[in-house]
Amino acid sequence: MMSRIEYRHPTENDLESIAKICNDSRRGLPSQRPVNVNEVRAKTFIDSDYDPEGAWLATVDGEEVGYANGYVDQARLAYGLRDSYVEDLEVMRGYRGNGIEETLLEMALIYLKGRGVSGTQIPYYRMDTWKKRLLETAGFLEVRRYYEMVRNDDREPEKAVFPKDIQIERRLINNCPDELPSRIVDVRNESFVDHFNYAPIPVDKIKNFFEATDTTLSVTFAVDHEKTVGFVVSEDRPPETEGVDKRDGWVAILGVVRSHRRRGLGRNLLLDSVNWLKSKGAERILLMVDAENEKALGMYKFAGFEVESVEILMVKDLP
Ligand SMILES: CC(C)(COP(=O)(O)OP(=O)(O)OC[C@H]1O[C@@H](n2cnc3c(N)ncnc32)[C@H](O)[C@@H]1OP(=O)(O)O)[C@@H](O)C(=O)NCCC(=O)NCCS
């Protein structure tokens, strides 16, 4: 019986409940890794754009069961976009279908309207049918798809062979010095400027994430005469990470600046990442890509990746 449903803004004491809600709600989705409390904190109370007024927890008889976080990203506004996100929109399985998800979404949208943004975006996995229904009913429309791809090739990957004039630098990211996040952000922002849905990422957000995560991250830089012209970040998720049964390796992000494309850097950074992840014992290697990014799709298919699941980005105008 759903007797007493209440809504309130979270406090720092709720981080564990938020992690529990998100992990329960996303369990069974492809390649999910449970978030830890530090990662939730990095996305909320220590994030400069987080506003507790935009975040809502739903409780049933005092137990936290649902969460939504209406989020306005200042870097996107500064870049000229007037949009926003609902960062997480999750309800524990046993509690869906009682109006909780509708109310959480509605309250997040009221908050975002109050912030004066012109729209908002929320992704969902195609198999997450409750969220599809929720978003469609609320008037969201599909704008884009992302593919989650898995390398289903048991053969040893080829070794990366870079052009002779390019230097390669490999670094571990965890507990890294301050200069490393800003170097990653600079080359990321330069190489993604023509990518769908681009806005610059500020260094502090990346730094917060690096400090919070308990996976192992490494970066490979391609350097041409002291200028960083390409990079790939790889993420090793060992099975001892709570809730992960296979050792997953992620090609987390890969980019090459425009002046240095079509010279094999992208392909070889990808091979470098796959080889590093294999050397850590990855049983599966995964990545996420914009379904309309023909260049990257071609490169990933060539390296043995196939589409495993689909994430759909939904948007709604907030007039
Ligand atoms: C995708 C990206 C990394 C490719 O880097 P790159 O250094 O140009 O790639 P490569 O030179 O190694 O090319 C690899 C393969 O990609 C494909 N490719 C690259 N550029 C292409 C283009 N303009 N048109 C069609 N296919 C292309 C080809 O299959 C190519 O194989 P080829 O050597 O036989 O031509 C680069 O375009 C980029 O950084 N884009 C913006 C960020 C991004 O989309 N990142 C990946 C998504 S997470």
The ligand as an SDF file (V2000), in Angstrom:
LIG
                    3D

 48 50  0  0  0  0  0  0  0  0999 V2000
   36.2420   10.5600  -34.9820 C   0  0  0  0  0  0  0  0  0  0  0  0
   37.6810   11.0860  -34.9460 C   0  0  0  0  0  0  0  0  0  0  0  0
   38.2820   10.7150  -33.5960 C   0  0  0  0  0  0  0  0  0  0  0  0
   38.4610   10.4200  -36.0590 C   0  0  0  0  0  0  0  0  0  0  0  0
   39.8190   10.8110  -35.9130 O   0  0  0  0  0  0  0  0  0  0  0  0
   40.8420   10.7430  -37.1360 P   0  0  0  0  0  0  0  0  0  0  0  0
   42.1950   10.9280  -36.5720 O   0  0  0  0  0  0  0  0  0  0  0  0
   40.4230   11.6330  -38.2250 O   0  0  0  0  0  0  0  0  0  0  0  0
   40.6180    9.2320  -37.6090 O   0  0  0  0  0  0  0  0  0  0  0  0
   41.5550    8.3750  -38.5350 P   0  0  0  0  0  0  0  0  0  0  0  0
   42.3880    9.2460  -39.4210 O   0  0  0  0  0  0  0  0  0  0  0  0
   42.2820    7.3810  -37.7190 O   0  0  0  0  0  0  0  0  0  0  0  0
   40.4790    7.6380  -39.4100 O   0  0  0  0  0  0  0  0  0  0  0  0
   39.9020    6.4300  -38.9470 C   0  0  0  0  0  0  0  0  0  0  0  0
   38.7770    5.9890  -39.8310 C   0  0  0  0  0  0  0  0  0  0  0  0
   37.6600    6.8090  -39.5160 O   0  0  0  0  0  0  0  0  0  0  0  0
   36.8770    6.9980  -40.6740 C   0  0  0  0  0  0  0  0  0  0  0  0
   36.9080    8.4110  -40.9930 N   0  0  0  0  0  0  0  0  0  0  0  0
   37.6930    9.3670  -40.4470 C   0  0  0  0  0  0  0  0  0  0  0  0
   37.3870   10.5680  -40.9510 N   0  0  0  0  0  0  0  0  0  0  0  0
   36.3830   10.3620  -41.8210 C   0  0  0  0  0  0  0  0  0  0  0  0
   35.6190   11.2300  -42.6630 C   0  0  0  0  0  0  0  0  0  0  0  0
   35.8430   12.5600  -42.6850 N   0  0  0  0  0  0  0  0  0  0  0  0
   34.6450   10.6920  -43.4110 N   0  0  0  0  0  0  0  0  0  0  0  0
   34.4000    9.3720  -43.3800 C   0  0  0  0  0  0  0  0  0  0  0  0
   35.0950    8.5110  -42.6140 N   0  0  0  0  0  0  0  0  0  0  0  0
   36.0650    8.9960  -41.8540 C   0  0  0  0  0  0  0  0  0  0  0  0
   37.4730    6.1830  -41.7280 C   0  0  0  0  0  0  0  0  0  0  0  0
   36.9060    4.9060  -41.6250 O   0  0  0  0  0  0  0  0  0  0  0  0
   38.9130    6.1520  -41.3290 C   0  0  0  0  0  0  0  0  0  0  0  0
   39.5090    5.1050  -41.9220 O   0  0  0  0  0  0  0  0  0  0  0  0
   40.5150    5.4180  -43.1920 P   0  0  0  0  0  0  0  0  0  0  0  0
   41.8460    5.6000  -42.5460 O   0  0  0  0  0  0  0  0  0  0  0  0
   40.3940    4.1970  -44.0020 O   0  0  0  0  0  0  0  0  0  0  0  0
   40.0420    6.6660  -43.8750 O   0  0  0  0  0  0  0  0  0  0  0  0
   37.7240   12.6170  -35.1550 C   0  0  0  0  0  0  0  0  0  0  0  0
   37.0120   12.9320  -36.3260 O   0  0  0  0  0  0  0  0  0  0  0  0
   37.1590   13.4200  -33.9990 C   0  0  0  0  0  0  0  0  0  0  0  0
   37.8370   13.6790  -33.0060 O   0  0  0  0  0  0  0  0  0  0  0  0
   35.8840   13.8600  -34.0850 N   0  0  0  0  0  0  0  0  0  0  0  0
   35.2420   14.6670  -33.0500 C   0  0  0  0  0  0  0  0  0  0  0  0
   35.1230   13.9390  -31.7330 C   0  0  0  0  0  0  0  0  0  0  0  0
   34.4730   12.5880  -31.9140 C   0  0  0  0  0  0  0  0  0  0  0  0
   33.5410   12.4450  -32.6840 O   0  0  0  0  0  0  0  0  0  0  0  0
   34.9590   11.5820  -31.1730 N   0  0  0  0  0  0  0  0  0  0  0  0
   34.4790   10.2240  -31.2760 C   0  0  0  0  0  0  0  0  0  0  0  0
   33.1330   10.0350  -30.6850 C   0  0  0  0  0  0  0  0  0  0  0  0
   33.1780    9.7240  -28.9500 S   0  0  0  0  0  0  0  0  0  0  0  0
  1  2  1  0
  2  3  1  0
  2  4  1  0
  2 36  1  0
  4  5  1  0
  5  6  1  0
  6  7  2  0
  6  8  1  0
  6  9  1  0
  9 10  1  0
 10 11  2  0
 10 12  1  0
 10 13  1  0
 13 14  1  0
 14 15  1  0
 15 16  1  0
 15 30  1  0
 16 17  1  0
 17 18  1  0
 17 28  1  0
 18 19  1  0
 18 27  1  0
 19 20  2  0
 20 21  1  0
 21 22  1  0
 21 27  2  0
 22 23  1  0
 22 24  2  0
 24 25  1  0
 25 26  2  0
 26 27  1  0
 28 29  1  0
 28 30  1  0
 30 31  1  0
 31 32  1  0
 32 33  2  0
 32 34  1  0
 32 35  1  0
 36 37  1  0
 36 38  1  0
 38 39  2  0
 38 40  1  0
 40 41  1  0
 41 42  1  0
 42 43  1  0
 43 44  2  0
 43 45  1  0
 45 46  1  0
 46 47  1  0
 47 48  1  0
M  END
$$$$
